[in-house]
Amino acid sequence: MHTRFKGEWNLPKLSKVPKPSVRKLYAAAAAATATATANDGLKWKIVVPNIVQYRIEGLESLQKKVMMAVTSACKDGKMGMDNGKYVRYTLEQVEALERLYHECPKPSSLRRQQLIRECPILSNIESKQIKVWFQNRRCREKQRKEASRLQAVNRKLTAMNKLLMEESDRLQKQVSQLVYENSYFRQQTQNATLATTDTSCESVVTCGLHHLTPQHPPRDASPAGLLSIAEETLTEFLSKATGTAVEWVQMPGMKPGPDSIGIIAISHGCTGVAARACGLVGLEPTRVAEILKDRPSWFRGCRAVDVLNLLSTGNGGTIELLYMQLYAPTTLASARDFWLLRYTSVLEDGCLVVCERSLNNTQNGPSMPPVQHFMRAEILPSGYLIRPCEGGGSIIHIVDHMNLEPWSVPEVLRPLYESSTLLAQRTTMAALRQLRQISQEVSQPNVTSWGRRPAALRALSQRLSKGFNEAVNGFTDEGWSVIESDGIDDVTLLVNSSPDKMMGANLSYANGFPSLSNAVLCAKASMLLQNVSPAILLRFLREHRSEWADSGIDAYSVAAIKAGTCSLPVSQGGSFGGQVILPLAHTIEHEEFMEVIKLENIGHYQEDMLMPGDIFLLQLCSGLDENAVGTCAELIFAPIDASFSDDAPLLPSGFRIIPLDSGVDASSTNRTLDLASTLEVGPTGNRTSGDYTGHCGSTKSVMTIAFQFAFEIHLQENVASMARQYVRSIIASVQRVALALSPSHFGSHAGLRPPLGTPEAHTLARWICQSYRCVT
């Protein structure tokens, strides 16, 4: 069987050849081609590179040379076989090659020879031809993947372009509204200037009435009343998500684009704090709604969400009555709880909506009384608008609007509850990141390092974060009780002997806490930091553990999860061994990552003897990006044994640093940020841009430290003394490191101005600051 090849001439078109003599050369070449076709039924590809040269030599010479080249190629039989891309394979041959391709996309020469011997249908094909087929097959596979990737990118860009156009339309409406309001207020100002009526008496009588908060009558919480509240919540939420009910400004540092998390905006001049996000995720709307409703799975600050009642509406929607609790981010404030209505419905255009709001002033229906140790806060109309996207995926709008009752916390901590930027980082962006993470895991299922799947690693990170939050809050309903202090209130000690404290571990776990310890002690404290970046300080704590940690305490903590007796650690002696950081997993944007810390040559106790060895810590780190605005930096770790099973008990400890500077929020420019400024005498307008309260000149943050220790209950007094001293030593180390990392430590102090105020105010400020310091 002969393989036919089509003839091809690499010559200029005949119409472009100017002279008749040259046209004859083309005719001669065509005659040579016809003669070559007659031999063995083959059609050869003949190239004449220089027509001028052959024109000079004459027609007979050209025809002779062409015929000699064709005859020689026919005799050798190599011209067709070298050009393997023209080989035609039968269906059986293609199936055999495809089976081998799926087993080995790039077979070696020996493997190709073996294939020819094992498959009789490939016996008439040379090894080189099979090599060319595999090359072409790999090329087609690469092109297919690239085409699929480009189609996905095109769909994403199309959806993002649609989202940006909608955002542009919304901004144009907002600009039109602002122009109208500006002209209205200008007209009112002119009318007030022209008015000559004396209203001084009226102003005296009514001056205190304009700032009173209107008291709304209680809302009806019957089924019909709840449906009315739900429809009203839906309307208000949509006006925030796609309308101009709230003046949104782009969040600093969040530039929209195809690779960004989405369009992030924060509120300006509205009640409470609010954040808004728009993004594209590769999940179906129903799946998106399912994930977002499970708030504790993606919002680390959420303790629990309980559905207390469920009602069905006539339009196919559902109304849920929820009770939600949020952890306090620091030991200096109370936790928050909410009594909510959540409404889920489908709009006429097919969009799925999940909206919610607080039910703080209702009657004739279910209610939630105040709960001890919780401050009842308010969620204003918020929720999620989920629209199906062409080609798969969803376009999502997220609105979070809360009133966290900042008046209930110390003034120095109010920026934590008045900053829309912090709300966006902790809640709104966390929801988008969770959706993108799950979408990537669905589209690219794989097993990460250490043999863990992404879902298992996500569960471990949630356990670490939840355990640390529980230690910081110390709720009595979880079994925590406060231990009497030693006269200095800088460190708070709590003890928990409840079996539930074992972090949900199986009580029959061989190497778990029940085999050794029957109680857990937590030592926690909070401190104020100034002039040091949370990201830089946390990076130092992560990379230089020997500057603040005690090897004896680490060895004691690791011994608590191993089968064997635990003794109290002796004072630190000798030098630390090496620290090796083993990466485990990270999120898409690398804003959070998990790792295993290996501490080499650390002395640990085994049968009442100090034995050198390696110990391991599971560590969760986030907030290391210095350019991220309002990011909470966390370093949470827990000792693990060599088995590192998914259900192993975890006892997390660590650090949390939250920035207090809220200068990035345009809605809060006149706010007290530190203790000294609360005592300041004189108008705030006298401050200059170079004062110590300026956002560019200094940074302020609150740092929370919590360490947990498993122990036997009869050793409580000794363990409490050890834990208190250890946390105080860590506070001293952190203060020393913060001072070393402070920019003012390296720069000149000549330009600093002393804080304004009376000597009494300075004395009181120093006394308050000393209450947060360690007494050495």
N, C-alpha and C positions, 0 to 999 in steps of 0.2 A: 504494500500500500504506500503510495506516494503522497506526501503532503504538498499541497499547492501553495504557491506564494504569488501575490499580486505584484506586477511590475510597477516600478516607480522611477521617474526621471527627476533628477535634481538639476534642472536646467531652466533658464528663463523662458517665459511664454513666447510662442512663435510670433505673435503679433508685435512683440517688442524688438525682434531681430531686424535690423535695418536693411541688410544687404541680401540679395537673392541667393548669392553663393552660400551664405551661412544657413539659409533655410534648407538648402539641399543637405547640409550636414544632419539636420534633424530628421529628414527623410531617411537617410542612411542609418541612423541610429534606430529608427522605428523598424526598419527592415531587419536589423540585427536582433531586435527584441522578438520579432515574430518568428525568426528562425530558432531562437533559443526556446521559445515556448513549445515548439514542435518536438523537441528532444525530451523524452521521458515525461512529458506532460508537466514540466516544471516552469514556473514563471520567475524570472530572476530580477533582482533589483540592481540596476546598472546606473552608475553615477559617472558622468563626464565632468570633471571639475573645471576644465579650462577650454571653453569652446573656441577661443581665439587660436590656441595652439594647434588644435585639430584643423581649423580652417586653413591655417598656413600649410599644414602637411598635405592637405588635399582630401577629397572624398574617399578615394580608394584606400588610403592609409587608415582613415577613421574606421571604415567598415571592416577592414581586416583586423584591426586591433580589437574592436568590439567582439567580433566573432571568435577570435582566439581566447579572449577572457571568458566568454560564455562556455566554450567547449572545454576549457581547462577546469572550470568550476563543476561542470557536469560530470567529468571523469572522477574528480576527487570526491564528489558527493558530500562536501563539507559545508557548502554555503547555506543550505537549508537547515542542517542539523545544528549549526552554531547559533542560529537565530531561533532559540527555543520558544519565544513568545508566540510563535505561530502554530505550535503543536495543538491539535484538537484531541481532547480526551473524551472517552466514552463515559456514560453515566456510571458504570460500575467502577471505572478507574477513579473518577472524581470522589465517589463514596469511600473508596479505600484510602485515598489520600486525605480526605477530611477526617476519617477516624484517626489516622496517625497524627494529623495536625492538632486535634484536641488532646491527644496524649503528650505530644512533644512538638511545639510550634517551630522549633529550630533543630531538626535532626542532624546528627553528624554524618560524615561520609559512610562510616561503617553501618550506621542505622539505615541509611538509604539503600545500601547494597543488600542488607538483610531484608528490607521490605520488598525489593525486587525478587529475591529468591523465594520469599514466603508467599507472595501474591502472583500467581501465574498471569493474571490479567495485566500486570505491569511489566512483564518480561520483555516486551518489545520497546520499552522506554528506557533511555539511558539515565544514569545517575545524575548527570548534569541537567537533564530536562526536569527531573524531579526537584532538584535544587532550585531551579528557576521557578517552578510552580509554588514552592514554599515561600520563596521571596515575594512573589506576587500576592500569595495568600496573606502574608503578614502585612503587606502594604495595604491590601483591601481592608483588613481588620483595623489597621491604624486609621485609615480614611473614614471607616464607618464610625469609630469611636470619636474621631474629631468632628465629624458631621453631627453626631448626636450631641456632643458637647456644645457645638456652636448653636444648634437648635435650642438647647436649654438656655444658653446665654441670651439668645435672641428673644425667647419667651420672657426671660427675666427682665431684659431691658425694655421690652414692650410694656410689661406690667409696671415697671418702675417709671417709664415715661408717662403712662396713664396716671399713676399716682402723683407724679410731679405736676402734671397739668391740672389735676384736681386741686392740688395744694396751691398752685398759682391762681386758680379761679377763686379759692377761698381767701387768699391774700388780697386779691383785687377787691372782693367784697368788703374785707376789713378796711382797706384803704379808703374805699368810698364812704363807709360808715364813719371813719375818723374825720374825713373831710367835712362830712355833714355836721358831725358834732362840733368840730372846730368852728365852722361858720355860725352854728347856733350859739355857742358860748361867746363868740365874739359879739354877736348881736345883743346877747344878754348883758355883756359888759358895757357896751355903748349905752343901752337903756338905763343901766344902773348909774352911769356917769351923768346922764341928763336928768335923772330924777332929783327933785328938790324937796321931797317930803321928808320930815324929820321922823325917823323911826327909832330914835334912841331909847324911848320908853319901852317900845315893843321888844327891842333887842335885849333889854335887861330882863324882861319877863320870860322870853322864849329862848334865851341863849343856851340853857341847859337841856332843852327838849329835842334839839336836832340830832344829838348823838345817842339817844336812847334806842336800844334794840327793840324792834317791834315784836310783840308777843303774839304768835299765831295761835289760834285755837287748836285743840287736839284734833288729830285726824282720825277718821273712822277706820278701824282695823278689822271690820267684818269682811267676809269674802268679796262683796261688791266694792267695799272701800279699798281693799288691797288691790283689786283690779284697776280702780281709778288711779291709785298711787303708782301702780306699775306703768300704766300708759303715760302718765305725766313724767315718770322717770325716763321712759324711752324717748320722749320728745326732747327733754332737756339734755339727755346724753348725746343724741344725734346732733343737736345744735352745738355741742362742744366738740364732737368728733369731726364734723364736716362743715360747721358753720362758724359764726363769729360771736358766740355767746361768751367766750373767754378770749382775751387778747393773748395770743401765743407769741413767744419769741424763741428763736432758734437757740438751742442749748449750746453754750460755749464748747468748742472743741469737737462738735459733732457735725461734720460736713457730709451732706447726703451724696450718695454715689452708688454704682452697681455693686461695689464690694463692702459698703458700709452696712451696719446693722439695720439702719432705717433712718427715717426723718424724725428727729427727737426735738421736742419743744417744751418749754416750761412757761408757766403762767406769769403774767405781769399785772399786778394791781387787783387781784381778785381775792375773795375770802378764802382763807386757808392756804394750802399748798396744792398745786396741780401740775401734772405732767402729761404729755401727749406723745404718742409714737405711731408712726405709719411704716409698715414694712411688708415684705413679700416672703412667704414661707412655702416650702414644698410639701405641704400637708393639706388634706381635704378639710373643708370647714367643720364638719362634725368632729373630726379628730382634734382640730385646733381648740374647739370649744371644750372638749373633754379634758384636754391638758390644762387649759386655763382655769377651769372650775376647780381642779385639784390644786389649790393654792399652796398648801404646805410642800408640795413636791418641787416647786420652783422658787418660792419666796422663802428664803432662809429665816426671815424674821417672823414668820407665821407659825404659831404654836399649834393651833388646831382650828378646824372649821367643822361645826356640827350642824347638820340639817335637821331642824326641829319640826318642820311642817312642810307639806308639799301639796299644792293645789293645781288643778288643771283648768285652763281657760278655754273659752269657746272657740278661739281662733287657732287652737293647736299649740299654744304656748304653755309654759309652766311657771308658777310662782313658788319660790322657796323662801322660807324664813330661816335665817342662819344666825348662829352665834359664833363669832370669830375672836380669837385672842392673838395678840402680837407680843413678841418678846420685847423687853426693854433693852436697848442697845448698850446700856452701861449700868453700873451699880448705883448711880446717882439719881436715877429716875424710876418711875413706876411703869409697869407694863400697861398696854392699851387693850381694850376690848370693844366690840361692835355688835349691835343688834340690827340685822340687815334684812332687807327684802331683795331677792334676786329674781329677775324676770328674764326668761328665755323665750324668744319668738323668732319667726321667720317673716321677713318683710315681703312685700309684693314682688320686688325685683329678685327674690331668691337669696338675699343676704341674711345671714344668721346673726342675731343680736343677743348678747348677754349683758344686761345692765343691772345695776344694783344701787341702793341707797340705804341710809340708816333710818330706822323707825324709832326715833327718840321721843316723839310726842304723839302718842296714839291712844285710843280708847276703844272699848267694845271688841277687844280681840286679844290675841296672845301678846305677852310682854316678857321682858327679861329684866329681873331686878338687878341692882348693882352687885358686883362680885368683889369680895375682899381682895386687896392688893392689886386691883385693876382700876384704871381710870377710863371711864366711858368716853370714847371719842366718836367722831361723826364722819361718815363717808357721804359726801355729796354725790349727786348723780354721776356715776362712772360706769365703765364697762368696756365691752369689746364688740366691734363691728367687723364681721368676717364675711368677705365676698369671694365667691369662687372665681378663679382665674382661668382664662382660656389656656388649654393645654395642660391643665393640672395645677395644683397648688392653690394658695389663697392669698388675698390681699387683706391685711388686718389693720384696723385702727384701734388703738388702746388709749383710754383716758383714765387717769387716776386723780381723783380730787378728794382731799381729806382735810378735816379740821382736827388736829391732834392735840388740842387744848394745851398750847405751850405755856399758858399762865401757871400750870400746875408743877412746873419744873424750875429749878434754880435758874436765875437769869443768865448765868454763864452758859447753860446748856440749851437755851431756847433756840439757837440756830439749828439744832438737830431736828426740831419740830416745826421750824418756820422756813426751811429751805426747800424749795421746789427741786433744786438740783439733786439733793440727797434723795428725795422721793423718786426722781427719775432713775437714779443709779440703782437704788435698792429694789424698786418694785417694777417700774415700767420697762426698763431695759432688761431686767432679769427675766421677764416674761418672754420677750423677743428672743433672748439668747437661748432659753430653754427650748423654744419651738425650733430654732435653727439647729440646735444640737441634735434633737430627736430626728429632725428631717434628714440630717446628714447620716445618722446611724441607720435610718431606714433605707436610704439610697445606697449606702456603702457599708453593708454589714461586715464587720470584721472583728477579730479578737486582738486586743491590744497586748502590750507587754505583760508579763507575769501570768498569761493565760486568762485574763479577766476580760469579760465583755463590757462594752460601755455602760449598759444598764447596771451591772454589778458595781462598777466603779462609781457611778452616780449615786447608788444607794450608800456606798461607803462614805462619800463626801457629805451626804445628807446626815448620816449618823454622826459624823465628826462635828458638823455645824450644830446639830440639834443638841448634842451632849454639852458643847461649850455654852450654848445659850441657856440651857437648864442650869448649868453651874453658875452663870452670871446672875440669873434671876432668883434661883433658890426658892421655888414655890413650895408652900407648906403642904399643898395637896399631893405633892410628889414625895413627901416624907422628909423634907429638909427642916432642920431646926438650928437656931443660932446658938453658938457657944459663947459664953461670957468672955468679954475681952480682958486683956491684962492691964487696962487703964489707958491704953492708946488706941484710938479708933481708926488708925490708918489702914489696918487689915481686918477684914471680916472673915470669921470662921463659921462654917456650917457643917453639920454632920447629917448623914442619911444612912439609916440602917434598914431601909425598906428593900425587900427583894426585887421590886420593880426597878430599882436603880441600876440593876445589872444590864441596862441598855437593851432589854429584850432578848438577852442571850438565853440559850437553853440551860436550865438549872442543872442538868446532868452533864454539862460540858466538862470534859476531863480536866482541862487546864484553865477553867474559868474561875471567876472570883469565889463562888461558893465553896470550892475545894480548899480555899486558903483564908479568905477574908469575909467578914460579915458586915462591914460598914465602909462608907466612903466619906472622906473629909475633903472639904473644899475651902481653899484660902483665896480670897479675891480682894481686889483693890482697884481704885481708879485714880488717875493723876492727870493734871493739866500740863500740856507741853506747849512750848512757844518757840518760834524761829527754827523749826525742824520739819522737814517734809515727811509725812507719814510713809510714803513709798520708800524713801531713802533709809529711814530708821528701820522699817520692817525688813528691807533687804539686808541691812547690817545684822539684825538679829538672826536672820535665816542663815547667812553665810558665815557668821562668826559666833557660833553657839558657845564656844569656850569662854567668851567674854562675859557671859551672864549665867550660864547653866552650871550646875554642880554634878559632877560625874557620879558621886555617891547617891544623890537623889534619883538620877536617871537609872542607876542600877537597882535601886529599891523599887522604882515604879515598874521596871521590867520584871523583877522577881515576883511581883504581885500577880502576874498572869501566867506564871509557871508553877508546875507542881513541885513544891518544896517549901521549906520554912522560910519566912521573911524576917529579917532582923532590921533594927533601925540602923540607918547609915551613920558612919562616923564622919567627922569633919573632913572636908576636902583636903586631900594630900597628894602631892605629885602633880604631874602634868597630864593633860588630856591626851587621849589617843587621837588618831585621825578621824575626820568626818567626811563621809562619802555620801553624796546626794545621787540617788538612783531615780531617774524620771519614771513615772508610772503612767500618767495620762494628763491631758490638758483639754480645755475647751477650744472652740473654733478660733476665737480671737485672742487666745492665750491670756485672758484676763484672770483665769483661775487654773491652777494645775495641782496635781497630786503627785507625791513622791515618797519614796522610802529613804529614810535617813539611817545610814549605817555608821555607828560609832565604834571605831576599832580600838581594841585593847583597853576596854573599860573593865575595871574590877567589879564583879558582881558576886553575890553571896550564894554559895552552894554548900549545903550541909555545914553551916556555921563557919565556912572558910571563904576568904576573899580570893576569888579565882579570876584571872584575866580572861577576857573574851570579847566578843562582838555583841552589841545589842542593836535592836532595830526599832525605829519609830515610823509610824504612818503619819504623813504630814500633808496638810491642805494649806495652800498659800494663794492669796489673791490681793489685788490692789497694788501691784508693783509698778504700774505705769505712772510715771511722774506727770505726764501730760493730761491724764484723765482728771476731769473736774468733779469734785465731790465724791470721789471714790473712797469707800471704806476699806482699809488695809487690814488683813487678818492673817495670822500665822497660828494654826491650830494643829496639834500633834497628839498622838496617843501611842503608848508602847504596844508592840505586837511581838508575838513569838515567831519562830521560824516557819511554822505551818501556814500562818497568814490566811486562815479560812475566812469565808464571807460572813459566817455567823459568830466569829470570835468576839469576845467582849471588848469594848472600847471605852476608855476612860479619858476623854479629851481634856487637854489643857492648852493654854496659849495666850495670845495677845490680840487685841482689837484696837485700832487707831482710827478715829473718825474726825475728819477736819471740821472745825467750828467756823472757819471763815466763810461767811455767806455773802461776800462782796460781789460774787458772780451773779447773785440773784438780783435782778433789777427791781424786784418788788420790795426789797428790804434794804434800804440804804441807811436808815437811822436805827441802828441796833447795837446794843451793848454786847461786846464779845468776850471780855475778860473781867476778872475780879477787880482789878485796879480801876478800870474805867467805870465800874458801877459806883464807886465812891468819889468820882471826879466832881469837882465843884466848878461851875461856870458853864456857859453855853457850849454845846457841841459844835457849833459853827465856827469856833475859833481854831479848830484843828486844821492843820495844813496837811498837804499830801505826803509830807515826810515824817509825820508823827508815827509813833509806835503802833497805832491802831490801823494804819494803812494796809491795804490788802497786798500791795507789792512789797512792802518793807518787812512784813512778818507773817508767819502762819501760826495759827492756833489750832490745837486739836486736843481731844480727850482720849486717854489711853486706858483701857480696861484690861486687867490681868486676872486670870483665874487658873488655879492649879488644883487638880484633884489627886487624892491618894487613897488607895484601898488599904485597909488595915483591919486588924482584929480588935474587937470592941474593948478589950481590957487594956489595950495600948493607946487609948484615945488621948490621954493627957500628954504622953510623950510625943505622939504624932502631931498633936496640935501645936506644941511648942516648936517642933521641927519645922512644920509648915509655915508658921508665922515668921520665924526667922528667915526661912528661905525666900518667901515672897518679899520681905523687907530688903533682903540682899539684892533681889532682882530689881526692885524699885530703885535702889541706889545705883546699880549698874546701868539701868536705863537712863537715869538722870545724867550720869557721867557720859554715856554715849551720846545722848541728845545734846549736851553741851559741846562735845567735841565736833558733832556734825552741824552745829548751828553756824550759819554764815557769819554771824557777828563775832564768832570765836576767832575767825581768820581775818576779818576785816578790821578797819579802824573804828574806834568807839567815839571818835571826836564828833561825828555828826549826829549822835543819838541825843535826844532830848529827854530829860526826866519827866515822868508823868506829872500832870497837873493835879492840884488838890492841896488840902491843908495837911499839916504834919500829923494830925489825928487820923486823917484818912489813910496816910501812908503807913502809919503804925498798924491800923486795923487791917489793911491789905496784906502787910507782911505776916501778921498773925494768922490770917485765913490761909495764906499760901503755905505757911509752915505746917498747917494741919494735914496737908497732902504729902508731906515729905517724910522720909524715913528718919527715925531717930537712931543715930549710930552710937 
